[in-house]
Amino acid sequence: MKRHLLLLILPICCLAFLACAGPGGGAGETSQEAEGTPLPDAEAGRSGEMTISMVDQTSGTAELLQAISIVDEQTVWVSGHGATYASTLDGGETWQAAVMPNAEGLQFRDVHAVDAQTAYLMSAGPGDASRVYKTTDAGQTWTLKHTNPDADGFYDCMDFWDADRGALYGDSVDGTIVILTTSDGGESWERVPASGLPNALTGEGGFAASGTCLVAGPEGRAWVGTGASSPARVLATEDSGHTWTAIETPLVSASSAGITSVTFLDVMHGMVVGGDVTDHEGRFDNVAITGDGGRTWTLAGRPWMSGAAYGSSFVPGAPTPTVVIVGPSGADYSLDNGATWSNLDAREYWAVAFASPSAGWAVGREGRITKLELR
């Protein structure tokens, strides 16, 4: 988000980029799940029998890493500041990090990997600093596929339904929501016309924090989390991005607050997280869940960690609806669909993603890559 996520990349003295605050509070308050398909074994997660182990890996870079894209348990791509990206083919035992030539200074705040050879990098920044690059040779060469044509624009996140079809979200420009789609593997990007979009709220945009403010799902569905206005909304499509509707959420909202990350366990059950990105010590209503595919949202429990959450991920295949959230104040996990939370780490993280219960990763400052495993 142009005005407020820029704060997140400034020197550490700036409010929105403070060092980690310690975890605060206790177990989160519970709430009723929205009507929809019930989750199996939701109560079982409260037993506390499962934990998540963490093992730091050597990334090969000292740059802030901000996004993750998992192909499978062995193949993972990450990206971040300083035009940096890295990938592994062995589950993180070894990482190959590199800097894109002639792109120094770009911040790759999102990455989408199709396979070990093919990936996209999205840079975030004002105007033409927002771009999309593609590689088909494992990062040996990159081709610029799209540059933001709006001087007042700022791209926040992207995701793909398959190797050819994807969507990209950016801050509103001239009072109009900005969503672009591609159907030819990123060769061309077309802006969704205003007739297919809800009206933008004043100042509405996104937070380019973890590359997960947009998530693509099955059957042509996708969800975008918005912020910097009130209320915080979810934009949803069921036709591969041709038309979108807006749904209000109960998350804390303001010019510096809203939704930072969206994650879905299946087509019906999802979660949005966020908070006020300028307040690393406060505790907010910053987690909401849906059980009806995003048509309605209700508050979940408040996390253990303070401040805003930047990234989130359900754990596919876990025995209970398990989710991990991360932010400047650390990492939390829930074994019961966000009803209650436990603290996982007090170190700063920006993004988290899972391929399976035994293969998850979180990334953050100083090139940190940490492998996560549910046990």
Secondary structure, DSSP 4 states (H G I P E B T S, - for coil): -HHHHGGGGS-TTSGGGPPPPPP-S-SPPP-PPPSSSPPTTTGGGGG----EEEEEE--S--SPEEEEEESSSS-EEEEESTTEEEEESSTTSS-EEEE-TT-TT--EEEEEESSSS-EEEEE--BGGG-EEEEESSTTSS-EEEEE---TT-BEEEEEESSSS-EEEEEEEETTEEEEEEESSTTS--EEPPGGGSPPPPTT-B---SSS-SEEE-STT-EEEE-BSSSS-EEEEESSTTSS-EEEE--S--BTTEEEEEEEESSSS-EEEEEEETT-SS-----EEEESSTTS--EE-PPPSS-S---EEEE-TT-SS--EEEEETTEEEEESSTTSS-EEEE-S---EEEEEETTEEEEE-GGG-EEEEEE-
